[in-house]
Amino acid sequence: MEEKQLQLGFKFESFKISKYEYYEPDLSTFNKNNPEYNFHFKSEINVTPLKESISVLLNIEVTTKTKEPEKVGIFEVRYNFSVVSFKNLMVNEREYRVPIQFFAALISLSLSTTRGMMLMKFSDTALDSVIMPIINPHELIPKEWLKPRKVDATSKENRPIQHAEKSDANNKKPYKTKKIKT
C-alpha cells in the first residue's frame, strides 16, 4: 500500500517558561577544571484537534556527574504551535494521526530553542558554559502517538497527554538538592 504524502505545516504561536530553578553545586565533589553534568529530559505532547494545535512541553533537569549526583538546574518550557491543514491529519471523521516526523520536527525546534534559552538563563552560574547535548528528538516521542487518536467533538479541547523520558546519566541514584541561589 502506497503511503500518501501529507501537505502539512506549522506556525509557532507562543512559548512560556514554566519552571526555572538553579541550585549551587558543591564544586568540591568533582573536577573543578572540568565539571561534568548529566541532562535528564522529559516531554509531554498535547494535541488539540478542535483548535488545530499541538503543544510540546520540555522539562530538562541537570545534575552533577559525581558519585552522589546533585540537582543543579531545572528548566521547563511549553511551546505552542498551530497546525496548517490539520484536516490532512484526519484518518476519518473521528480519528487523526500525526506523522512521527512531524512530532520530531516540533520537538527538534523546541529542543534547540530551549538550548539557547538555557545558555542565557544559566549565565553567571556553574552552568554558564554548559551546553545541553544534542539528542535524537524521536527519543522524546511516546510510542502511543503511532496509532490513530480519537477526536472528541463534544469537548472544546481534546488533549491526549503522552510523556516520554530520556537521560544521558548512567548513574541511576537519586540526586541531592541544595538551596536555590538567589
N, CA, C and O of each residue as an XYZ file, in Angstrom:
728
protein
N       0.835     -1.177      0.000
C       0.000      0.000      0.000
C       0.880      1.241      0.000
O       1.789      1.361      0.821
N       0.625      2.123     -0.878
C       1.421      3.338     -1.016
C       0.986      4.379      0.015
O      -0.205      4.651      0.172
N       1.964      4.959      0.716
C       1.655      5.979      1.705
C       1.595      7.335      1.007
O       2.511      7.712      0.277
N       0.497      8.063      1.246
C       0.357      9.350      0.568
C       1.188     10.413      1.265
O       1.398     10.356      2.476
N       1.651     11.370      0.502
C       2.444     12.482      1.005
C       1.501     13.525      1.597
O       0.610     14.017      0.904
N       1.688     13.867      2.871
C       0.832     14.851      3.524
C       1.337     16.264      3.284
O       2.540     16.522      3.314
N       0.418     17.158      3.048
C       0.743     18.578      2.962
C       0.459     19.177      4.331
O      -0.695     19.432      4.674
N       1.518     19.404      5.119
C       1.390     19.912      6.479
C       2.347     21.062      6.695
O       3.385     21.169      6.041
N       1.982     21.897      7.606
C       2.868     22.964      8.024
C       2.513     23.347      9.442
O       1.502     22.898      9.982
N       3.338     24.170     10.039
C       3.018     24.645     11.382
C       3.476     26.080     11.529
O       4.333     26.567     10.792
N       2.886     26.730     12.492
C       3.240     28.114     12.806
C       3.516     28.169     14.293
O       2.703     27.721     15.101
N       4.664     28.717     14.652
C       4.993     28.896     16.050
C       4.081     29.983     16.605
O       4.042     31.092     16.071
N       3.352     29.678     17.667
C       2.415     30.636     18.256
C       2.978     31.317     19.502
O       2.924     32.541     19.620
N       3.519     30.522     20.434
C       3.992     31.109     21.692
C       4.849     30.102     22.455
O       4.921     28.922     22.111
N       5.496     30.611     23.505
C       6.182     29.739     24.446
C       6.051     30.366     25.823
O       5.842     31.572     25.957
N       6.177     29.533     26.836
C       6.148     30.026     28.204
C       7.088     29.196     29.058
O       6.980     27.970     29.101
N       8.008     29.861     29.735
C       8.902     29.187     30.679
C       8.096     28.976     31.951
O       7.703     29.940     32.608
N       7.851     27.721     32.298
C       7.032     27.440     33.471
C       7.868     27.106     34.707
O       7.370     27.160     35.832
N       9.122     26.763     34.496
C       9.981     26.469     35.645
C      11.424     26.789     35.303
O      11.941     26.393     34.259
N      12.055     27.512     36.206
C      13.480     27.796     36.098
C      14.031     27.784     37.512
O      13.684     28.633     38.333
N      14.886     26.822     37.785
C      15.498     26.723     39.112
C      16.988     26.471     38.950
O      17.428     25.757     38.049
N      17.740     27.075     39.842
C      19.184     26.846     39.870
C      19.594     26.542     41.297
O      19.182     27.227     42.233
N      20.412     25.504     41.457
C      20.947     25.106     42.758
C      22.470     25.149     42.655
O      23.048     24.563     41.740
N      23.104     25.826     43.568
C      24.565     25.932     43.550
C      25.167     24.570     43.881
O      24.934     24.049     44.972
N      25.942     23.977     42.955
C      26.527     22.659     43.231
C      27.723     22.757     44.178
O      28.370     23.798     44.287
N      27.994     21.656     44.850
C      29.171     21.557     45.702
C      30.350     21.234     44.792
O      30.570     20.075     44.441
N      31.100     22.249     44.416
C      32.193     22.074     43.458
C      33.353     21.264     44.016
O      34.233     20.854     43.259
N      33.377     21.023     45.317
C      34.474     20.249     45.906
C      34.342     18.758     45.586
O      35.286     17.995     45.793
N      33.187     18.342     45.086
C      32.971     16.913     44.844
C      33.397     16.440     43.459
O      33.385     15.239     43.190
N      33.769     17.355     42.587
C      34.220     16.914     41.267
C      35.275     17.838     40.709
O      35.560     18.885     41.291
N      35.852     17.464     39.596
C      36.955     18.175     38.964
C      36.569     19.623     38.680
O      35.713     19.891     37.837
N      37.205     20.552     39.389
C      36.869     21.974     39.231
C      37.240     22.504     37.846
O      36.601     23.424     37.335
N      38.274     21.922     37.245
C      38.701     22.386     35.929
C      37.799     21.877     34.809
O      37.707     22.488     33.744
N      37.141     20.758     35.063
C      36.298     20.179     34.027
C      35.074     19.510     34.660
O      34.944     18.288     34.598
N      34.171     20.297     35.269
C      32.981     19.681     35.873
C      32.098     19.060     34.796
O      31.988     19.589     33.690
N      31.472     17.936     35.128
C      30.608     17.250     34.167
C      29.197     17.162     34.727
O      28.982     17.061     35.935
N      28.239     17.204     33.799
C      26.834     17.206     34.182
C      26.055     16.202     33.343
O      26.430     15.896     32.211
N      24.973     15.697     33.911
C      24.021     14.849     33.204
C      22.767     15.659     32.918
O      22.384     16.528     33.701
N      22.145     15.371     31.810
C      20.889     16.013     31.431
C      19.804     14.935     31.398
O      19.997     13.866     30.820
N      18.666     15.225     32.022
C      17.528     14.314     32.068
C      16.369     15.020     31.369
O      15.979     16.121     31.759
N      15.826     14.386     30.341
C      14.798     15.007     29.512
C      13.447     14.333     29.724
O      13.361     13.108     29.808
N      12.403     15.137     29.809
C      11.026     14.656     29.822
C      10.257     15.504     28.824
O      10.514     16.699     28.676
N       9.321     14.879     28.148
C       8.496     15.639     27.216
C       7.038     15.278     27.413
O       6.694     14.210     27.920
N       6.199     16.202     26.998
C       4.760     15.990     27.025
C       4.228     16.596     25.736
O       4.592     17.711     25.364
N       3.370     15.857     25.064
C       2.794     16.345     23.811
C       1.283     16.421     23.989
O       0.649     15.453     24.408
N       0.715     17.573     23.668
C      -0.733     17.755     23.716
C      -1.210     18.123     22.319
O      -0.699     19.057     21.702
N      -2.180     17.388     21.836
C      -2.779     17.699     20.540
C      -4.220     18.124     20.801
O      -4.962     17.435     21.499
N      -4.603     19.251     20.241
C      -5.962     19.766     20.384
C      -6.553     19.914     18.982
O      -6.445     20.975     18.367
N      -7.185     18.837     18.475
C      -7.688     18.869     17.102
C      -8.682     19.992     16.829
O      -8.641     20.613     15.766
N      -9.578     20.258     17.783
C     -10.602     21.263     17.532
C     -10.026     22.676     17.471
O     -10.662     23.583     16.933
N      -8.843     22.865     18.012
C      -8.140     24.148     17.883
C      -7.027     24.072     16.848
O      -6.332     25.056     16.596
N      -6.865     22.893     16.248
C      -5.822     22.644     15.257
C      -4.449     23.061     15.790
O      -3.703     23.789     15.136
N      -4.140     22.578     16.996
C      -2.875     22.967     17.622
C      -2.190     21.783     18.301
O      -2.813     20.777     18.641
N      -0.896     21.948     18.479
C      -0.066     20.981     19.197
C       0.832     21.775     20.132
O       1.398     22.798     19.746
N       0.959     21.293     21.371
C       1.918     21.913     22.275
C       2.934     20.862     22.715
O       2.622     19.678     22.844
N       4.144     21.329     22.936
C       5.248     20.479     23.382
C       5.779     21.076     24.679
O       6.172     22.242     24.723
N       5.787     20.269     25.727
C       6.359     20.687     26.998
C       7.664     19.931     27.181
O       7.692     18.702     27.115
N       8.745     20.667     27.410
C      10.044     20.051     27.690
C      10.432     20.367     29.128
O      10.312     21.505     29.581
N      10.896     19.350     29.836
C      11.415     19.512     31.187
C      12.820     18.936     31.170
O      13.017     17.763     30.853
N      13.794     19.767     31.511
C      15.192     19.333     31.492
C      15.779     19.565     32.874
O      15.772     20.686     33.383
N      16.289     18.496     33.475
C      16.965     18.593     34.760
C      18.442     18.333     34.538
O      18.825     17.434     33.790
N      19.259     19.128     35.194
C      20.714     18.998     35.093
C      21.235     18.565     36.457
O      20.928     19.184     37.475
N      22.028     17.493     36.466
C      22.624     17.016     37.707
C      24.135     16.900     37.536
O      24.648     16.813     36.420
N      24.823     16.900     38.655
C      26.274     16.719     38.602
C      26.571     15.268     38.250
O      25.831     14.361     38.629
N      27.652     15.062     37.527
C      28.092     13.710     37.171
C      29.140     13.320     38.211
O      30.342     13.314     37.944
N      28.642     12.995     39.406
C      29.503     12.636     40.534
C      28.964     11.369     41.180
O      27.918     10.847     40.793
N      29.715     10.881     42.191
C      29.309      9.670     42.898
C      27.909      9.825     43.505
O      27.090      8.908     43.441
N      27.652     10.982     44.086
C      26.328     11.306     44.621
C      25.803     12.510     43.842
O      26.086     13.651     44.207
N      25.038     12.270     42.769
C      24.576     13.371     41.913
C      23.744     14.404     42.674
O      22.934     14.068     43.538
N      23.969     15.653     42.330
C      23.197     16.762     42.894
C      22.419     17.435     41.778
O      22.921     17.597     40.666
N      21.189     17.826     42.086
C      20.410     18.590     41.126
C      21.010     19.993     41.060
O      21.213     20.640     42.088
N      21.292     20.455     39.843
C      21.883     21.775     39.656
C      20.878     22.737     39.026
O      20.834     23.915     39.379
N      20.087     22.238     38.107
C      19.137     23.123     37.455
C      17.947     22.388     36.883
O      18.019     21.208     36.540
N      16.845     23.121     36.788
C      15.639     22.616     36.137
C      15.156     23.721     35.206
O      15.122     24.895     35.574
N      14.789     23.326     34.011
C      14.262     24.283     33.040
C      13.088     23.614     32.339
O      13.223     22.532     31.766
N      11.935     24.273     32.394
C      10.739     23.717     31.770
C      10.071     24.799     30.939
O       9.874     25.924     31.398
N       9.726     24.442     29.710
C       9.113     25.419     28.813
C       8.090     24.714     27.919
O       8.303     23.592     27.460
N       6.973     25.412     27.687
C       5.928     24.890     26.797
C       5.906     25.718     25.524
O       5.906     26.948     25.563
N       5.886     25.016     24.388
C       5.806     25.640     23.065
C       4.444     25.318     22.461
O       3.983     24.179     22.536
N       3.811     26.303     21.874
C       2.509     26.124     21.241
C       2.624     26.389     19.748
O       3.158     27.408     19.310
N       2.100     25.432     18.979
C       2.149     25.517     17.520
C       0.736     25.352     16.959
O      -0.036     24.527     17.448
N       0.405     26.126     15.946
C      -0.831     25.859     15.205
C      -0.441     25.024     13.991
O       0.631     25.200     13.411
N      -1.335     24.115     13.625
C      -1.062     23.200     12.520
C      -1.831     23.683     11.293
O      -3.056     23.806     11.316
N      -1.092     23.953     10.232
C      -1.702     24.352      8.963
C      -2.232     23.076      8.299
O      -1.507     22.087      8.194
N      -3.467     23.094      7.861
C      -4.110     21.941      7.207
C      -4.237     20.746      8.146
O      -3.910     19.620      7.771
N      -4.711     20.991      9.366
C      -4.908     19.896     10.322
C      -5.820     18.826      9.726
O      -5.701     17.645     10.053
N      -6.723     19.247      8.855
C      -7.658     18.285      8.229
C      -6.914     17.166      7.505
O      -7.451     16.070      7.342
N      -5.684     17.433      7.071
C      -4.893     16.401      6.393
C      -4.415     15.313      7.350
O      -3.927     14.272      6.910
N      -4.552     15.545      8.661
C      -4.162     14.540      9.652
C      -5.306     13.578      9.958
O      -5.108     12.560     10.621
N      -6.481     13.897      9.481
C      -7.656     13.085      9.799
C      -7.618     11.761      9.029
O      -7.466     11.739      7.807
N      -7.758     10.669      9.768
C      -7.824      9.335      9.187
C      -9.251      9.101      8.697
O      -9.476      8.552      7.619
N     -10.200      9.527      9.512
C     -11.628      9.530      9.167
C     -12.245     10.674      9.961
O     -11.509     11.478     10.534
N     -13.544     10.773     10.013
C     -14.133     11.946     10.677
C     -14.008     11.925     12.194
O     -14.297     12.929     12.846
N     -13.588     10.815     12.763
C     -13.460     10.736     14.217
C     -12.029     10.469     14.714
O     -11.788     10.490     15.921
N     -11.092     10.221     13.815
C      -9.726      9.894     14.236
C      -8.700     10.687     13.430
O      -8.916     11.033     12.268
N      -7.589     10.957     14.086
C      -6.476     11.631     13.416
C      -5.185     10.893     13.726
O      -5.109     10.144     14.699
N      -4.188     11.102     12.911
C      -2.864     10.527     13.127
C      -1.833     11.582     12.741
O      -1.859     12.114     11.632
N      -0.931     11.875     13.663
C       0.146     12.832     13.403
C       1.394     12.033     13.033
O       1.816     11.168     13.800
N       1.993     12.307     11.868
C       3.210     11.574     11.480
C       4.335     11.800     12.494
O       4.538     12.908     12.990
N       5.040     10.743     12.776
C       6.137     10.797     13.746
C       7.178     11.844     13.340
O       7.780     12.477     14.207
N       7.397     12.035     12.038
C       8.369     13.024     11.559
C       7.910     14.447     11.891
O       8.735     15.331     12.122
N       6.596     14.662     11.911
C       6.058     15.980     12.249
C       6.320     16.282     13.721
O       6.755     17.379     14.071
N       6.047     15.289     14.588
C       6.375     15.451     16.004
C       7.869     15.701     16.185
O       8.264     16.566     16.967
N       8.697     14.950     15.469
C      10.150     15.097     15.587
C      10.582     16.517     15.212
O      11.458     17.089     15.860
N       9.976     17.082     14.179
C      10.325     18.452     13.768
C       9.958     19.446     14.863
O      10.741     20.347     15.164
N       8.770     19.294     15.467
C       8.347     20.211     16.534
C       9.232     20.068     17.771
O       9.613     21.064     18.385
N       9.557     18.830     18.131
C      10.412     18.604     19.300
C      11.826     19.108     19.034
O      12.444     19.699     19.920
N      12.343     18.888     17.842
C      13.681     19.356     17.494
C      13.773     20.880     17.592
O      14.730     21.414     18.153
N      12.783     21.568     17.049
C      12.740     23.028     17.145
C      12.653     23.467     18.607
O      13.322     24.418     19.013
N      11.837     22.783     19.388
C      11.691     23.112     20.808
C      12.996     22.877     21.567
O      13.379     23.691     22.407
N      13.680     21.772     21.276
C      14.955     21.479     21.951
C      16.021     22.529     21.639
O      16.711     23.003     22.541
N      16.155     22.888     20.368
C      17.208     23.846     20.013
C      16.901     25.234     20.572
O      17.816     25.958     20.967
N      15.635     25.607     20.608
C      15.275     26.898     21.205
C      15.549     26.874     22.708
O      16.046     27.850     23.271
N      15.223     25.755     23.349
C      15.466     25.609     24.792
C      16.960     25.664     25.096
O      17.369     26.244     26.102
N      17.772     25.066     24.235
C      19.224     25.082     24.428
C      19.725     26.524     24.538
O      20.519     26.843     25.423
N      19.263     27.379     23.649
C      19.671     28.792     23.687
C      19.141     29.512     24.907
O      19.850     30.314     25.516
N      17.890     29.229     25.272
C      17.309     29.862     26.467
C      18.079     29.473     27.722
O      18.330     30.308     28.591
N      18.455     28.187     27.810
C      19.189     27.733     28.988
C      20.553     28.407     29.081
O      20.996     28.758     30.175
N      21.214     28.591     27.958
C      22.508     29.292     27.975
C      22.347     30.705     28.528
O      23.187     31.176     29.293
N      21.274     31.373     28.142
C      21.030     32.736     28.644
C      20.657     32.721     30.120
O      21.219     33.483     30.907
N      19.713     31.861     30.507
C      19.215     31.861     31.884
C      20.273     31.411     32.889
O      20.302     31.904     34.016
N      21.141     30.481     32.491
C      22.139     29.961     33.422
C      23.484     30.685     33.316
O      24.481     30.215     33.865
N      23.523     31.826     32.617
C      24.789     32.574     32.554
C      25.141     33.076     33.955
O      24.257     33.331     34.773
N      26.419     33.212     34.216
C      26.942     33.629     35.522
C      26.618     32.639     36.643
O      26.494     33.028     37.804
N      26.481     31.363     36.291
C      26.306     30.300     37.285
C      27.322     29.204     36.969
O      28.119     29.340     36.040
N      27.294     28.131     37.732
C      28.190     26.996     37.457
C      27.870     26.364     36.095
O      28.705     25.658     35.529
N      26.666     26.615     35.571
C      26.260     26.064     34.274
C      26.508     27.048     33.136
O      26.005     26.852     32.030
N      27.268     28.090     33.392
C      27.488     29.180     32.443
C      27.899     28.714     31.054
O      27.364     29.203     30.060
N      28.825     27.790     30.967
C      29.310     27.356     29.650
C      28.900     25.918     29.331
O      29.448     25.305     28.415
N      27.953     25.387     30.075
C      27.484     24.021     29.852
C      26.385     24.058     28.796
O      25.373     24.740     28.958
N      26.596     23.322     27.725
C      25.640     23.313     26.622
C      24.865     22.006     26.630
O      25.451     20.925     26.690
N      23.552     22.111     26.570
C      22.700     20.943     26.519
C      23.093     20.091     25.313
O      23.254     20.623     24.215
N      23.249     18.784     25.498
C      23.669     17.932     24.377
C      22.586     17.834     23.302
O      21.404     18.055     23.562
N      23.015     17.504     22.119
C      22.077     17.266     21.021
C      21.569     15.832     21.175
O      22.356     14.894     21.305
N      20.256     15.678     21.159
C      19.678     14.340     21.283
C      18.738     14.085     20.108
O      18.313     15.010     19.416
N      18.433     12.840     19.907
C      17.519     12.445     18.849
C      16.093     12.777     19.296
O      15.628     12.213     20.286
N      15.389     13.669     18.604
C      14.041     14.048     19.039
C      13.061     12.869     19.045
O      12.066     12.897     19.769
N      13.335     11.842     18.248
C      12.459     10.667     18.230
C      12.410      9.973     19.589
O      11.429      9.300     19.906
N      13.463     10.132     20.394
C      13.500      9.509     21.712
C      12.527     10.159     22.686
O      12.223      9.588     23.733
N      12.037     11.344     22.352
C      11.090     12.042     23.222
C       9.651     11.951     22.709
O       8.771     12.656     23.202
N       9.414     11.094     21.732
C       8.060     10.898     21.200
C       7.514      9.598     21.764
O       8.067      8.531     21.497
N       6.440      9.667     22.538
C       5.860      8.433     23.077
C       5.346      7.527     21.967
O       4.801      8.004     20.972
N       5.517      6.238     22.135
C       5.106      5.258     21.117
C       3.591      5.262     20.896
O       3.117      4.864     19.832
N       2.830      5.713     21.904
C       1.374      5.757     21.782
C       0.919      6.657     20.636
O      -0.199      6.514     20.141
N       1.777      7.579     20.213
C       1.388      8.509     19.151
C       1.463      7.878     17.773
O       1.128      8.530     16.784
N       1.893      6.624     17.681
C       1.970      5.954     16.385
C       0.605      5.474     15.890
O       0.419      5.244     14.695
N      -0.339      5.326     16.804
C      -1.661      4.855     16.390
C      -2.646      6.026     16.303
O      -2.413      7.075     16.902
N      -3.734      5.852     15.565
C      -4.719      6.937     15.444
C      -5.309      7.315     16.801
O      -5.445      6.471     17.687
N      -5.654      8.587     16.951
C      -6.250      9.118     18.183
C      -7.676      9.540     17.886
O      -7.976      9.974     16.774
N      -8.548      9.418     18.855
C      -9.946      9.795     18.676
C     -10.127     11.299     18.894
O      -9.469     11.902     19.742
N     -11.027     11.885     18.118
C     -11.405     13.279     18.278
C     -12.704     13.305     19.066
O     -13.673     12.645     18.691
N     -12.731     14.061     20.152
C     -13.933     14.206     20.958
C     -14.620     15.495     20.533
O     -14.224     16.582     20.954
N     -15.642     15.377     19.704
C     -16.316     16.543     19.145
C     -17.174     17.269     20.179
O     -17.600     18.398     19.934
N     -17.432     16.655     21.314
C     -18.266     17.304     22.326
C     -17.455     18.203     23.244
O     -18.021     19.003     23.989
N     -16.156     18.082     23.197
C     -15.283     18.859     24.072
C     -14.652     20.009     23.300
O     -14.398     19.905     22.100
N     -14.402     21.113     24.012
C     -13.710     22.235     23.371
C     -12.261     21.869     23.089
O     -11.666     22.337     22.118
N     -11.709     21.036     23.939
C     -10.320     20.625     23.755
C     -10.219     19.115     23.877
O     -10.849     18.510     24.745
N      -9.448     18.527     23.031
C      -9.143     17.103     23.108
C      -7.639     17.024     23.290
O      -6.891     17.226     22.334
N      -7.187     16.735     24.495
C      -5.772     16.831     24.788
C      -5.224     15.516     25.320
O      -4.969     15.397     26.519
N      -5.038     14.534     24.459
C      -4.421     13.301     24.939
C      -2.959     13.575     25.285
O      -2.141     13.826     24.401
N      -2.645     13.528     26.552
C      -1.299     13.858     27.004
C      -0.464     12.587     27.072
O      -0.874     11.595     27.675
N       0.681     12.624     26.463
C       1.596     11.496     26.492
C       2.971     12.010     26.918
O       3.348     13.140     26.609
N       3.700     11.173     27.621
C       5.002     11.557     28.140
C       6.097     10.648     27.585
O       5.844      9.499     27.222
N       7.299     11.174     27.526
C       8.477     10.373     27.198
C       9.632     10.919     28.023
O       9.645     12.094     28.389
N      10.588     10.068     28.309
C      11.751     10.490     29.090
C      13.020      9.945     28.474
O      13.024      8.891     27.838
N      14.110     10.693     28.678
C      15.430     10.256     28.247
C      16.440     10.861     29.200
O      16.289     12.000     29.643
N      17.460     10.101     29.509
C      18.517     10.606     30.367
C      19.853     10.175     29.794
O      19.991      9.066     29.277
N      20.837     11.061     29.890
C      22.175     10.671     29.473
C      22.991     10.181     30.671
O      24.192      9.934     30.559
N      22.321     10.044     31.817
C      23.015      9.628     33.034
C      23.104      8.111     33.115
O      22.108      7.413     32.924
N      24.284      7.609     33.394
C      24.464      6.183     33.646
C      24.126      5.876     35.096
O      23.751      4.757     35.444
N      24.267      6.891     35.924
C      24.070      6.762     37.348
C      22.588      6.933     37.660
O      22.038      8.013     37.444
N      21.939      5.904     38.158
C      20.503      5.956     38.418
C      20.178      6.343     39.858
O      19.010      6.299     40.246
N      21.165      6.717     40.656
C      20.918      7.095     42.039
C      20.126      8.394     42.085
O      20.285      9.253     41.217
N      19.272      8.540     43.100
C      18.592      9.833     43.249
C      19.623     10.907     43.581
O      20.663     10.617     44.171
N      19.338     12.109     43.211
C      20.301     13.179     43.441
C      19.872     14.047     44.607
O      18.695     14.118     44.958
N      20.867     14.708     45.201
C      20.625     15.611     46.322
C      20.235     16.980     45.764
O      20.577     17.334     44.635
N      19.525     17.721     46.572
C      19.226     19.104     46.188
C      19.763     20.035     47.263
O      19.887     19.660     48.429
N      20.072     21.226     46.856
C      20.529     22.271     47.773
C      19.670     23.489     47.570
O      18.835     23.522     46.665
N      19.860     24.477     48.390
C      19.043     25.682     48.290
C      19.269     26.416     46.970
O      20.324     26.302     46.345
N      18.281     27.147     46.577
C      18.318     27.898     45.325
C      19.167     29.143     45.516
O      19.044     29.844     46.520
N      20.020     29.409     44.554
C      20.818     30.635     44.554
C      19.924     31.783     44.118
O      19.258     31.695     43.087
N      19.904     32.848     44.887
C      19.061     33.995     44.531
C      19.894     35.162     44.063
O      19.349     36.213     43.723
